[in-house]
Amino acid sequence: MDVERADDEGCSILHVDMDAFFASVEVRRRPELRGRPVVVGGVGPRGVVSSASYEARAFGVRSAMPGSRARRLCPHATFLPPDMAAYAEASRQIMRIFADVTPLVEPLSVDEAFLDVSGAVRLLGRPRAIADLIRRRVASEQRLTCSVGVAATKFMAKLASGRAKPDGVLVVPAATTLKYLHPLPVDVLWGVGERTCEVLRRHGLRTVADVAEAPIGMLRQALGDALAAHLHELAWGRDPRRVSPERVEKSVGAETTFDVDVSDPDVIRRTLLALATGVGRRLRRSGQAGRTVTIKVRLADFRTLNRSRTLADATDVAREIFSTAWHLFRALAPGDRIRLIGVRVEGLAAAEAVPRQPTLGSREHGWREAERAADAAAARFGGAVVPASLLRTRSAPDAPGSRSGTSGKSAARDGEEGDTTDGGAERAFDPLSDPLRPS
């Protein structure tokens, strides 16, 4: 059976995935790069590849690969720093196209989403026709390409979109789901990583059919109850999850990998302040606050340490996030050079619903109001407002690159350091101590 042209009856779930999204956005605004290998990220000595064009992938370059290895594999590629603002704007435009088709859109990241098109069939046609419509609109309106999987469940739709790449559509008919799924290798199942795959193979389970037919008791003994039940259901094509437009983030964070291992407390403190500033800004932007502040410290020998503290009240205030993170770091006292450091806020809730208990002697308007005023100034006058202590002078070392931790496909978002002008040490607005003025 030609699966691509098969009946789409009962296949109301679409998974739309942009093709080499970051790299494609860069090529769109730099047409001279079309047809050439392009790599986004991996610019610094410890940079990591965020996205690679298909021309670069032909040389073995992949996302999450160290930039140094990518350069060895494809030395003639064009390496570009990430521009998260451009990618976010392109994402917004693409999500608007999805929303024109159906209100049931569940974004997974900036470049992919699930759509339930069951309510759009009468107006727009069958699911395969809707998939083609989406691809045409994305191509004509955004000059980008996407791949679409069409299936009866989210798991099968996502599997299909990956196999339709690049710039294709794949329909997996509901009636022949198992015929399509069972011959595939076990690592196509969600939850099967390298280690789980190795365990399954040791038990003689190499295909999805093997997992489906395996005694559930054997799976539980090998993998534990939860994972065994999860994989057993997926192996039979069962995935009851609905498309949920209200996707709530569980945490907001950012982390930095230093170009050179550091031990200077001032550098670490400034980096934590930059990360906390970005995390606080993103929390306020999304209308969320969280109670638990967590730091992540990776040492030069690659040992990773995590420490967290739960606050009395949820916060979206950068000053409070930084203060907690700095106390956690000082208490940790790692005593070794540091390769990476990160800050994350967890236990999120709607900020307006969070009760705030005033403390005795506190001012009526405090840091939260000051940071919100800074947000408003940045929105009105453009640019970002950062603490003055993050400014570099000509004699200061270069700032480390930063990565945000909410969507897995990002390289340098919030927490960036501000540049000085040619005049040297001009101060930026500091929302923690300065009166309000635009950046």
Buried (B, 14 or more C-beta within 10 A) or exposed (E): EEBBEBBBEBBBBBBBBBBBBBBBBBBBEEEEBEEBBBBBBBBBEBBBBBBBBBBBBEBEBEBEBBBEBBBEBBEEBBBBBBBBEBBEEBBEEBBEBBBBBBEBBBBBBBBBBBBBBBEBBEEBBBBBEBBBBBBEBBEEEBBBBBBBBBBBBBBBBBBBBBBBBBBBBBBBBBEBBBEBBBEBBBBBBEEBEEEBBEBBBEBEBBBBBBBBEBEEEEBBEBBEEEBBBBBBBBBBBEBEEEBEBEEEBEBBBBBBBBBEBBEEEEBBBBBBBBBBBBBBBBBBEBEBBBBBBBBBBBBBEEEEBEBBBEBEEBBBBBBBBBBBBBBBBEEEEBEBBBBBBBBBBBBBBEBEEBEEEEEEEEEEEBBBEBBBBBBEBBEEEEEBBBBBBBBBEEEEEEBBBBBBBBBEBBBBBBBBBBEBEEEEEEEBBBBBEBEEEEB
